[in-house]
Amino acid sequence: MGRREDIEELHEFRIEFRRIGSDFPSIRHFTCVSAEAAREMFLFVCRKEEVEAEIVSMEVWNRWETPAELVENDAELVS
């Protein structure tokens, strides 16, 4: 086992998205080390479920604290 300092901190990301052709938003949560990893996980799930979707917003989310911290609307992360 490595030392505790070697373990990357996990964050819960809340991704709000819309399926292409739908007006209704949906939400998914992913627990990972970065916003880029959360985006990659979201895209993987979309491919696996054969769903075309666009990300509306992405937040670092903590169910015990409010408000959630919005991830920058970086064109590469939120698209």
VEXDREN-2710 file (C-alpha; in Angstrom, 1 decimal):
% VEXDREN-2710
k/r/px/py/pz
1/MET/0.0/0.0/0.0
2/GLY/1.2/3.5/-0.8
3/ARG/1.1/6.4/1.5
4/ARG/-2.1/8.4/1.9
5/GLU/-0.6/11.4/0.1
6/ASP/-0.3/9.4/-3.1
7/ILE/-4.1/8.9/-3.4
8/GLU/-5.8/11.4/-5.6
9/GLU/-8.9/13.2/-4.2
10/LEU/-12.2/12.1/-5.7
11/HIS/-14.9/14.6/-6.5
12/GLU/-18.6/14.1/-7.4
13/PHE/-19.5/15.8/-10.7
14/ARG/-23.1/16.7/-11.5
15/ILE/-23.7/16.8/-15.3
16/GLU/-26.9/18.3/-16.7
17/PHE/-27.5/17.4/-20.3
18/ARG/-30.1/17.3/-23.0
19/ARG/-30.7/14.5/-25.4
20/ILE/-30.6/15.7/-29.0
21/GLY/-34.2/16.5/-30.0
22/SER/-35.5/16.8/-26.5
23/ASP/-36.4/20.0/-24.5
24/PHE/-36.1/18.3/-21.1
25/PRO/-32.8/18.2/-19.2
26/SER/-31.5/15.2/-17.5
27/ILE/-28.8/14.8/-14.7
28/ARG/-26.1/12.2/-14.2
29/HIS/-23.5/12.0/-11.4
30/PHE/-19.9/10.7/-11.8
31/THR/-17.3/10.3/-9.1
32/CYS/-13.8/10.8/-10.4
33/VAL/-10.6/12.9/-10.0
34/SER/-11.1/15.6/-12.6
35/ALA/-13.7/17.4/-14.7
36/GLU/-12.1/15.9/-17.8
37/ALA/-12.4/12.4/-16.4
38/ALA/-16.1/13.1/-15.6
39/ARG/-16.7/14.3/-19.2
40/GLU/-15.0/11.2/-20.6
41/MET/-17.1/8.9/-18.4
42/PHE/-20.3/10.8/-19.6
43/LEU/-19.3/10.4/-23.2
44/PHE/-18.6/6.7/-22.7
45/VAL/-22.0/6.1/-21.2
46/CYS/-23.6/8.0/-24.1
47/ARG/-21.8/5.8/-26.6
48/LYS/-22.7/2.6/-24.7
49/GLU/-26.4/3.6/-24.5
50/GLU/-26.4/4.9/-28.0
51/VAL/-27.6/8.3/-26.9
52/GLU/-26.8/11.6/-28.6
53/ALA/-26.6/14.3/-25.9
54/GLU/-25.1/17.7/-25.3
55/ILE/-23.8/18.9/-21.9
56/VAL/-25.6/21.9/-20.5
57/SER/-23.6/22.3/-17.4
58/MET/-21.1/20.5/-15.2
59/GLU/-20.6/21.2/-11.4
60/VAL/-18.5/19.8/-8.6
61/TRP/-21.3/18.6/-6.4
62/ASN/-21.4/17.9/-2.7
63/ARG/-24.8/16.7/-1.5
64/TRP/-24.1/18.1/2.0
65/GLU/-23.2/21.6/0.9
66/THR/-24.9/24.2/-1.2
67/PRO/-24.4/25.6/-3.7
68/ALA/-22.5/23.4/-6.1
69/GLU/-19.3/24.8/-7.7
70/LEU/-19.8/25.3/-11.4
71/VAL/-17.0/23.9/-13.6
72/GLU/-15.8/26.6/-16.0
73/ASN/-17.7/26.5/-19.2
74/ASP/-14.7/25.4/-21.1
75/ALA/-15.6/24.6/-24.7
76/GLU/-13.7/21.3/-24.5
77/LEU/-15.4/20.2/-21.2
78/VAL/-18.9/21.4/-21.8
79/SER/-19.9/20.6/-25.3
END
